[in-house]
């Protein structure tokens, strides 16, 4: 540690912050000091443990179209052995052999291991399951019915012939991709649950970032292609939403980030949990250090810094600066909006629904709830993410996900009241029987989703101002007010470190991550 010459202050111990610290330690002489206001690492990619059972906040598939990220994950946590049968995974057209039983760890014996998991997510609508992404399988066509199929086909042809040339909002973007009828059936209500505002009030940029590569025609081509050839994990020609396998740490996403945090500290880096950044000192066009408050003692310390990486919400960042921020930039930054997140974990004897083919337990990782009159957005089945997430393998461990805004009626409900409300909802739509519930927990996460509405319309003003600080790097989801997944957050950190090493001061390449089609993701995660 004494060999390190410069200091990097990293605000936040989520995927972006921890990746930055790891990269600095392995590639530079810069000492990272990570400050984290909570008592855990991983941000929303954490794993919560309740009575031995583990909850993944939001569902995090470890898959990326970036070789760099996939290789990084595998170096931290090797892939499980496969019973001696060598398998292949593919991403961006390259082959990488999944470790055999001789060389890969056995997850029954070792913890530092990535599992290879099958991906399945479906939509639950009017008491029936539909594939997500929407496929044109015979089962889907039968469930939709002839009248709705004609409407979907007609509206898609119309949208193709007469598209919105420059979609002004998310509704127009979705209609271009899927036609108005399919948009109304499967996208409108879920999206408005997530954001709490009409799709017509949300920037089209959100759709361009999340679902640009997915459309009705793409779904049809995927279905036809699937009939003739197996799809490998991460095939470059397959949209991220269409992959059929993914990697997953034995004990959930937090297992990865707890492992990374351990390695950072072992290599001489510092991670200060329950330490909140309350001020940033500036001089000319540089950040010179941060004022950090110990949440236990209230004691404040100043950490001098040569570089600063921020994953904290921009709304908090502009208020932490020790100088007067230009009125336009401050107004935008201080008024950015967010959506918050509640997960209700339920331990069940069984689900009320079963696999349509063999009558066993359904194999979905998550289910999108489109049932009218419900507030639950998704249901995670943690057994299907990793069997090691559940202590008693005879039980079913699920997470009911709600989108809300801090301070609204849902957010302010007491734990017992909210649990009863959630159980009643999923009982009413036929997913569980109330009498099968054996345990429960409620977990709240603030500022989970950066809003693409309201002040966001003028986001470029606050971005341009903050980019004038030559040693300040905005990374990660909240740090950039950008709906990044964890691989995108990691890439922003990697590119920022690249810039430091090369001496590049322009930050456009950091902002370009997840703005190009290779990085696009769907509404999952």
C-alpha positions as CSV (number, residue, x, y, z in Angstrom):
1,X,0.0,0.0,0.0
2,X,2.9,2.4,0.6
3,X,3.9,2.1,-3.0
4,X,0.7,3.7,-4.1
5,X,1.3,7.4,-5.1
6,X,-2.1,8.9,-5.8
7,X,-5.4,8.5,-4.1
8,X,-8.8,7.8,-5.7
9,X,-11.9,8.6,-3.7
10,X,-14.7,6.3,-4.9
11,X,-18.2,7.2,-3.7
12,X,-20.3,4.1,-3.5
13,X,-19.6,0.4,-3.2
14,X,-21.9,-0.9,-6.0
15,X,-20.7,-2.7,-9.2
16,X,-19.3,0.6,-10.7
17,X,-17.4,1.7,-7.6
18,X,-16.0,-1.7,-6.7
19,X,-14.9,-2.4,-10.4
20,X,-13.1,1.0,-10.4
21,X,-11.3,0.1,-7.2
22,X,-10.3,-3.4,-8.5
23,X,-9.1,-1.9,-11.8
24,X,-7.0,0.8,-10.2
25,X,-5.3,-1.8,-7.9
26,X,-4.6,-4.2,-10.7
27,X,-3.5,-1.7,-13.4
28,X,-2.2,1.4,-11.6
29,X,-0.3,2.7,-8.6
30,X,-3.4,4.6,-7.4
31,X,-4.8,3.7,-4.0
32,X,-8.6,3.4,-4.0
33,X,-10.6,4.5,-0.9
34,X,-14.2,3.5,-1.3
35,X,-16.8,5.1,0.9
36,X,-20.3,3.5,1.2
37,X,-23.2,5.0,3.2
38,X,-24.9,1.7,3.8
39,X,-23.6,-1.3,5.8
40,X,-23.3,-3.5,2.7
41,X,-21.6,-3.7,-0.7
42,X,-23.1,-4.3,-4.1
43,X,-25.6,-1.5,-4.3
44,X,-28.8,-2.9,-5.9
45,X,-26.7,-5.9,-6.9
46,X,-26.6,-7.1,-3.3
47,X,-27.9,-10.3,-1.8
48,X,-30.1,-10.0,1.3
49,X,-30.1,-12.9,3.7
50,X,-33.3,-13.6,5.7
51,X,-33.3,-16.6,8.0
52,X,-30.7,-18.3,5.8
53,X,-32.6,-17.7,2.6
54,X,-31.2,-15.3,0.0
55,X,-32.9,-12.5,-2.0
56,X,-31.6,-11.0,-5.2
57,X,-32.8,-7.4,-5.4
58,X,-34.2,-7.1,-8.9
59,X,-32.8,-10.2,-10.5
60,X,-29.3,-10.0,-12.0
61,X,-28.2,-12.2,-14.8
62,X,-24.5,-12.3,-15.3
63,X,-24.4,-12.0,-19.0
64,X,-22.8,-9.3,-21.2
65,X,-22.1,-8.8,-24.9
66,X,-18.7,-7.4,-23.7
67,X,-15.9,-9.9,-23.7
68,X,-14.1,-7.7,-21.2
69,X,-16.9,-8.0,-18.6
70,X,-17.4,-11.7,-19.1
71,X,-13.7,-12.4,-18.7
72,X,-13.5,-10.1,-15.7
73,X,-16.3,-12.0,-13.9
74,X,-14.8,-15.4,-14.7
75,X,-11.4,-14.3,-13.3
76,X,-13.1,-13.3,-10.0
77,X,-15.3,-16.3,-9.8
78,X,-14.6,-19.4,-11.9
79,X,-17.4,-21.3,-13.7
80,X,-18.7,-24.5,-12.2
81,X,-17.5,-27.9,-13.5
82,X,-20.0,-29.7,-15.8
83,X,-19.7,-33.4,-14.8
84,X,-16.8,-33.9,-17.1
85,X,-18.7,-32.9,-20.2
86,X,-17.0,-29.9,-21.9
87,X,-19.6,-27.3,-22.9
88,X,-19.3,-24.1,-24.9
89,X,-20.5,-20.6,-24.2
90,X,-20.3,-17.9,-26.8
91,X,-20.3,-14.2,-26.6
92,X,-19.5,-11.7,-29.3
93,X,-18.8,-14.6,-31.6
94,X,-15.9,-16.1,-29.5
95,X,-15.9,-19.5,-27.9
96,X,-15.0,-20.0,-24.2
97,X,-15.0,-23.4,-22.8
98,X,-17.0,-23.9,-19.6
99,X,-14.7,-25.6,-17.1
100,X,-14.9,-29.4,-16.9
101,X,-15.4,-31.3,-13.7
102,X,-11.6,-31.7,-13.5
103,X,-10.8,-28.0,-13.7
104,X,-14.0,-26.2,-12.6
105,X,-15.1,-26.0,-8.9
106,X,-17.9,-28.2,-7.6
107,X,-20.6,-25.8,-6.2
108,X,-21.5,-28.5,-3.6
109,X,-18.0,-28.3,-2.2
110,X,-16.8,-24.8,-3.0
111,X,-18.4,-21.4,-2.7
112,X,-16.4,-19.2,-5.0
113,X,-18.1,-20.4,-8.2
114,X,-20.4,-19.3,-11.0
115,X,-23.3,-21.5,-11.9
116,X,-24.6,-21.9,-15.5
117,X,-28.3,-21.3,-15.3
118,X,-31.2,-21.7,-17.8
119,X,-33.0,-18.4,-18.5
120,X,-36.8,-18.3,-18.6
121,X,-39.0,-15.3,-18.0
122,X,-42.7,-15.1,-18.9
123,X,-45.6,-12.7,-18.8
124,X,-48.6,-13.6,-16.6
125,X,-51.7,-12.1,-18.2
126,X,-55.4,-13.0,-17.7
127,X,-54.4,-16.1,-15.8
128,X,-52.1,-17.5,-18.5
129,X,-48.4,-17.5,-19.2
130,X,-46.9,-16.0,-22.3
131,X,-43.2,-16.2,-23.3
132,X,-41.1,-13.1,-22.8
133,X,-39.8,-11.8,-25.0
134,X,-43.0,-12.4,-27.0
135,X,-42.6,-15.3,-29.4
136,X,-44.7,-16.4,-32.3
137,X,-44.9,-20.0,-31.0
138,X,-48.1,-22.0,-31.5
139,X,-48.8,-21.7,-27.8
140,X,-48.6,-17.9,-27.9
141,X,-50.8,-17.7,-31.0
142,X,-53.4,-20.0,-29.4
143,X,-53.6,-18.1,-26.1
144,X,-53.8,-14.7,-27.9
145,X,-56.8,-15.8,-30.0
146,X,-57.6,-15.1,-33.6
147,X,-59.3,-11.7,-33.0
148,X,-56.4,-10.3,-31.0
149,X,-53.9,-11.8,-33.4
150,X,-55.5,-10.0,-36.3
151,X,-55.4,-6.7,-34.4
152,X,-51.8,-7.2,-33.4
153,X,-50.7,-8.1,-37.0
154,X,-52.7,-5.2,-38.5
155,X,-51.4,-2.6,-36.1
156,X,-47.8,-3.8,-36.6
157,X,-48.1,-3.5,-40.4
158,X,-49.5,-0.1,-39.9
159,X,-46.7,0.9,-37.6
160,X,-44.1,-0.4,-40.1
161,X,-45.7,1.5,-43.0
162,X,-46.4,4.7,-41.1
163,X,-43.9,4.9,-38.2
164,X,-43.2,7.9,-36.0
165,X,-40.2,9.4,-37.8
166,X,-38.7,10.8,-34.6
167,X,-40.4,9.2,-31.6
168,X,-40.9,12.0,-29.0
169,X,-41.7,9.6,-26.1
170,X,-41.7,6.0,-25.0
171,X,-45.2,5.3,-26.2
172,X,-44.3,6.3,-29.7
173,X,-41.1,4.3,-29.5
174,X,-42.9,1.1,-28.4
175,X,-45.6,1.5,-31.1
176,X,-42.9,1.7,-33.7
177,X,-41.3,-1.5,-32.4
178,X,-44.4,-3.6,-31.7
179,X,-47.5,-1.9,-33.1
180,X,-50.1,-0.2,-30.9
181,X,-52.1,-3.4,-30.1
182,X,-49.2,-5.4,-28.8
183,X,-47.9,-2.3,-27.0
184,X,-51.3,-2.0,-25.3
185,X,-51.5,-5.7,-24.4
186,X,-48.0,-6.4,-23.0
187,X,-46.0,-3.2,-22.5
188,X,-48.1,-0.2,-21.4
189,X,-49.3,-1.3,-18.0
190,X,-46.0,-2.8,-16.9
191,X,-44.0,0.2,-17.9
192,X,-46.4,2.5,-16.1
193,X,-46.1,0.4,-13.0
194,X,-42.3,0.8,-13.1
195,X,-42.3,4.6,-13.6
196,X,-45.6,5.7,-12.1
197,X,-46.2,8.0,-15.1
198,X,-47.8,7.5,-18.5
199,X,-45.5,6.2,-21.3
200,X,-46.2,9.4,-23.2
201,X,-44.4,11.3,-20.4
202,X,-41.2,9.2,-20.6
203,X,-38.3,10.1,-22.9
204,X,-38.0,7.8,-25.9
205,X,-34.3,7.6,-24.9
206,X,-35.2,5.0,-22.3
207,X,-36.6,2.7,-25.0
208,X,-33.7,3.3,-27.3
209,X,-31.3,2.3,-24.5
210,X,-33.3,-0.7,-23.3
211,X,-35.2,-2.4,-26.1
212,X,-33.8,-1.0,-29.4
213,X,-32.8,-4.4,-30.6
214,X,-36.1,-6.1,-29.8
215,X,-39.2,-5.9,-32.1
216,X,-42.0,-8.2,-33.3
217,X,-40.1,-9.0,-36.4
218,X,-36.9,-9.8,-34.4
219,X,-39.0,-12.1,-32.1
220,X,-40.3,-14.0,-35.2
221,X,-36.8,-14.4,-36.6
222,X,-35.6,-15.7,-33.3
223,X,-38.3,-18.2,-33.1
224,X,-37.6,-19.6,-36.6
225,X,-33.9,-19.6,-35.9
226,X,-34.4,-21.5,-32.7
227,X,-36.2,-24.3,-34.5
228,X,-33.1,-25.1,-36.5
229,X,-30.2,-24.5,-34.2
230,X,-29.4,-24.3,-30.5
231,X,-28.6,-20.8,-29.3
232,X,-25.4,-20.5,-27.3
233,X,-25.0,-18.3,-24.3
234,X,-24.3,-14.8,-25.5
235,X,-24.3,-15.4,-29.3
236,X,-23.4,-12.1,-30.8
237,X,-26.3,-12.2,-33.2
238,X,-28.9,-12.8,-30.4
239,X,-30.3,-9.8,-28.5
240,X,-29.5,-9.9,-24.8
241,X,-33.2,-10.3,-24.1
242,X,-33.2,-13.6,-26.1
243,X,-30.3,-15.4,-24.4
244,X,-31.2,-18.8,-23.0
245,X,-28.4,-19.3,-20.4
246,X,-26.6,-17.0,-18.1
247,X,-24.0,-17.2,-15.4
248,X,-24.9,-16.7,-11.7
249,X,-22.9,-16.7,-8.5
250,X,-23.7,-19.5,-6.2
251,X,-25.2,-17.2,-3.5
252,X,-26.6,-14.5,-5.8
253,X,-25.1,-11.2,-7.1
254,X,-24.0,-10.0,-3.7
255,X,-21.8,-13.0,-3.5
256,X,-19.8,-11.6,-6.5
257,X,-19.4,-8.2,-5.0
258,X,-18.6,-9.4,-1.5
259,X,-15.8,-11.5,-3.1
260,X,-14.6,-8.4,-5.1
261,X,-14.6,-6.3,-1.9
262,X,-12.6,-9.0,-0.1
263,X,-10.0,-9.0,-2.9
264,X,-9.8,-5.2,-2.9
265,X,-9.0,-5.1,0.8
266,X,-6.6,-8.0,0.4
267,X,-4.7,-6.0,-2.3
268,X,-4.4,-2.9,0.0
269,X,-7.5,-0.9,-1.0
270,X,-9.8,0.6,1.6
271,X,-13.6,0.2,1.9
272,X,-15.3,2.3,4.5
273,X,-18.9,1.1,5.0
274,X,-21.4,3.3,6.9
275,X,-19.4,6.3,5.9
276,X,-21.4,8.9,4.0
277,X,-20.0,11.5,1.6
278,X,-21.3,14.9,2.9
279,X,-19.1,17.3,1.0
280,X,-16.7,17.7,-1.9
281,X,-13.9,20.2,-1.8
282,X,-13.0,21.9,-5.1
283,X,-10.3,24.1,-6.5
284,X,-10.5,25.5,-10.1
285,X,-11.6,22.6,-12.3
286,X,-10.6,19.8,-9.9
287,X,-12.1,18.0,-6.9
288,X,-9.5,18.0,-4.2
289,X,-11.1,15.8,-1.7
290,X,-14.3,14.6,0.1
291,X,-15.7,15.1,3.5
292,X,-17.0,11.9,4.9
293,X,-19.1,11.3,8.0
294,X,-18.9,8.2,10.1
295,X,-22.6,7.2,10.6
296,X,-21.9,5.6,13.9
297,X,-19.9,8.3,15.6
298,X,-20.8,11.4,13.6
299,X,-17.1,12.2,13.2
300,X,-16.2,13.8,9.9
301,X,-12.9,13.3,8.1
302,X,-11.5,14.8,4.9
303,X,-10.0,12.5,2.4
304,X,-7.6,14.2,0.0
305,X,-8.0,12.8,-3.5
306,X,-6.2,13.0,-6.9
307,X,-9.2,11.4,-8.6
308,X,-12.9,11.0,-7.7
309,X,-15.3,8.4,-9.0
310,X,-18.9,9.1,-8.1
311,X,-21.7,6.6,-8.2
312,X,-23.9,8.7,-5.8
313,X,-27.1,10.2,-7.2
314,X,-26.4,13.4,-9.1
315,X,-29.1,15.0,-7.1
316,X,-26.9,14.5,-4.0
317,X,-23.6,15.2,-5.8
318,X,-24.6,18.8,-6.9
319,X,-25.6,19.5,-3.3
320,X,-22.2,18.2,-1.9
321,X,-20.0,20.6,-3.9
322,X,-18.5,23.4,-1.9
323,X,-19.1,26.0,-4.6
324,X,-22.1,27.6,-6.1
325,X,-23.3,25.5,-9.0
326,X,-24.6,27.4,-12.1
327,X,-28.3,27.9,-11.7
328,X,-29.4,25.9,-14.8
329,X,-27.2,22.9,-13.9
330,X,-28.2,23.0,-10.2
331,X,-31.9,23.2,-11.1
332,X,-31.7,20.1,-13.3
333,X,-29.5,18.1,-11.0
334,X,-31.5,18.9,-7.8
335,X,-34.8,18.0,-9.5
336,X,-33.9,14.7,-11.1
337,X,-36.5,12.1,-10.3
338,X,-36.2,8.5,-9.2
339,X,-38.3,5.4,-8.6
340,X,-37.9,3.3,-5.6
341,X,-38.3,-0.4,-5.1
342,X,-39.9,-2.8,-2.5
343,X,-39.4,-6.6,-2.5
344,X,-41.6,-8.9,-0.4
345,X,-39.9,-12.2,0.2
346,X,-42.3,-15.1,0.8
347,X,-41.3,-18.7,1.8
348,X,-44.0,-21.1,0.6
349,X,-44.8,-24.8,0.8
350,X,-45.6,-24.6,-2.9
351,X,-46.8,-22.4,-5.7
352,X,-50.4,-22.6,-6.9
353,X,-49.3,-22.8,-10.5
354,X,-47.3,-25.7,-12.1
355,X,-45.4,-26.5,-15.2
356,X,-47.9,-27.0,-18.1
357,X,-45.9,-30.0,-19.5
358,X,-45.1,-32.2,-16.5
359,X,-47.0,-30.7,-13.6
360,X,-43.8,-30.0,-11.7
361,X,-42.6,-26.6,-10.4
362,X,-42.4,-23.9,-13.0
363,X,-38.9,-23.1,-14.1
364,X,-39.2,-19.3,-14.5
365,X,-36.5,-17.0,-13.1
366,X,-39.0,-14.2,-13.0
367,X,-42.6,-13.5,-14.1
368,X,-43.9,-10.2,-15.3
369,X,-47.3,-9.5,-13.9
370,X,-49.7,-7.9,-16.4
371,X,-52.9,-8.8,-14.6
372,X,-55.3,-5.8,-14.5
373,X,-55.8,-4.2,-11.1
374,X,-52.6,-5.4,-9.5
375,X,-49.6,-3.4,-8.3
376,X,-47.1,-6.2,-8.2
377,X,-44.7,-5.8,-11.1
378,X,-42.6,-9.0,-11.1
379,X,-42.3,-12.2,-9.2
380,X,-38.8,-13.7,-8.7
381,X,-38.5,-17.5,-8.0
382,X,-35.1,-17.7,-6.3
383,X,-34.9,-21.5,-6.4
384,X,-34.6,-21.2,-10.2
385,X,-31.8,-18.6,-10.0
386,X,-29.7,-20.8,-7.8
387,X,-30.8,-23.8,-5.6
388,X,-28.3,-22.5,-3.0
389,X,-30.4,-19.5,-2.4
390,X,-32.9,-21.6,-0.4
391,X,-32.1,-23.4,2.9
392,X,-34.9,-26.0,2.7
393,X,-35.1,-27.3,-0.9
394,X,-38.6,-28.6,-0.3
395,X,-39.8,-24.9,0.0
396,X,-40.3,-22.3,-2.7
397,X,-38.7,-18.9,-2.0
398,X,-40.1,-16.0,-4.1
399,X,-39.8,-12.2,-4.2
400,X,-42.7,-9.9,-5.1
401,X,-41.5,-6.7,-6.6
402,X,-43.2,-3.3,-6.3
403,X,-42.2,0.0,-7.9
404,X,-43.0,3.1,-5.9
405,X,-41.8,6.5,-4.9
406,X,-40.3,7.3,-1.5
407,X,-43.0,8.9,0.6
408,X,-46.0,7.5,-1.3
409,X,-48.7,5.3,0.1
410,X,-47.0,2.0,-0.7
411,X,-43.6,3.2,0.6
412,X,-45.2,4.3,3.9
413,X,-47.1,1.1,4.6
414,X,-45.9,-0.9,7.6
415,X,-44.2,-4.2,7.1
416,X,-47.1,-6.3,8.3
417,X,-49.6,-4.3,6.3
418,X,-47.6,-4.4,3.2
419,X,-46.9,-8.2,3.5
420,X,-50.7,-8.9,3.9
421,X,-51.4,-6.7,0.9
422,X,-48.9,-8.5,-1.3
423,X,-50.0,-11.9,-0.2
424,X,-53.6,-11.0,-1.0
425,X,-52.6,-9.8,-4.5
426,X,-50.8,-12.9,-5.6
427,X,-53.4,-15.1,-4.0
428,X,-56.2,-13.3,-5.9
429,X,-54.5,-13.8,-9.3
430,X,-53.8,-17.5,-8.6
431,X,-50.1,-17.7,-8.1
432,X,-50.1,-18.8,-4.5
433,X,-52.4,-20.1,-1.8
434,X,-52.3,-17.9,1.3
435,X,-52.2,-20.8,3.7
436,X,-48.9,-22.0,2.1
437,X,-46.9,-18.9,3.3
438,X,-44.4,-19.9,6.0
439,X,-42.2,-16.8,6.3
440,X,-41.9,-13.3,4.9
441,X,-39.7,-10.2,4.8
442,X,-40.0,-6.7,3.3
443,X,-36.9,-4.9,1.8
444,X,-37.0,-1.3,0.6
445,X,-34.4,0.2,-1.8
446,X,-34.2,3.9,-2.5
447,X,-33.4,5.5,-5.9
448,X,-33.3,2.2,-7.7
449,X,-34.4,3.6,-11.1
450,X,-33.2,7.0,-12.4
451,X,-36.3,8.7,-14.0
452,X,-36.3,9.6,-17.7
453,X,-38.9,12.3,-17.2
454,X,-39.3,15.7,-15.5
455,X,-36.0,17.5,-15.2
456,X,-34.3,14.8,-17.3
457,X,-35.3,16.7,-20.4
458,X,-32.5,19.1,-19.7
459,X,-30.0,16.6,-18.3
460,X,-27.3,17.7,-20.7
461,X,-26.9,20.9,-18.8
462,X,-25.9,19.2,-15.5
463,X,-23.8,16.6,-17.3
464,X,-21.8,19.3,-19.2
465,X,-21.1,21.2,-15.9
466,X,-19.9,18.1,-14.0
467,X,-17.7,17.0,-16.9
468,X,-15.7,20.3,-16.5
469,X,-14.1,18.8,-13.4
470,X,-11.2,17.0,-15.1
471,X,-10.6,14.5,-12.3
472,X,-14.2,13.7,-11.6
473,X,-15.6,10.5,-13.2
474,X,-19.4,9.8,-13.1
475,X,-20.0,6.1,-13.4
476,X,-22.7,3.6,-12.7
477,X,-26.5,3.8,-12.7
478,X,-27.1,6.7,-10.3
479,X,-23.7,8.3,-10.9
480,X,-24.7,8.9,-14.5
481,X,-28.5,9.0,-14.0
482,X,-28.6,6.3,-16.6
483,X,-30.5,3.0,-16.6
484,X,-27.4,0.9,-16.7
485,X,-27.3,-2.8,-15.8
486,X,-24.3,-4.0,-13.8
487,X,-22.2,-4.9,-16.8
488,X,-22.7,-1.4,-18.2
489,X,-21.8,0.1,-14.8
490,X,-18.7,-2.0,-14.7
491,X,-17.7,-0.9,-18.2
492,X,-18.1,2.8,-17.3
493,X,-15.6,2.2,-14.5
494,X,-13.2,0.3,-16.7
495,X,-13.3,3.0,-19.4
496,X,-12.8,5.7,-16.7
497,X,-9.6,3.9,-15.6
498,X,-8.5,3.6,-19.2
499,X,-8.8,7.3,-19.5
500,X,-6.7,8.0,-16.4
501,X,-4.0,5.6,-17.7
502,X,-4.0,7.2,-21.2
503,X,-4.3,10.7,-20.0
504,X,-7.5,11.3,-21.8
505,X,-9.6,14.1,-20.3
506,X,-12.6,13.9,-22.6
507,X,-15.3,11.7,-21.1
508,X,-17.5,11.1,-24.1
509,X,-16.4,7.4,-24.3
510,X,-17.7,6.8,-20.7
511,X,-21.1,8.3,-21.6
512,X,-21.1,6.2,-24.8
513,X,-21.3,2.9,-22.8
514,X,-24.9,1.5,-23.2
515,X,-25.6,4.1,-25.8
516,X,-24.6,1.8,-28.6
517,X,-26.6,-1.3,-29.7
518,X,-24.1,-3.8,-28.5
519,X,-24.8,-2.7,-25.0
520,X,-28.6,-2.6,-25.2
521,X,-30.6,-4.5,-22.7
522,X,-34.4,-5.0,-22.2
523,X,-36.6,-4.1,-19.3
524,X,-35.2,-7.0,-17.3
525,X,-33.0,-6.2,-14.3
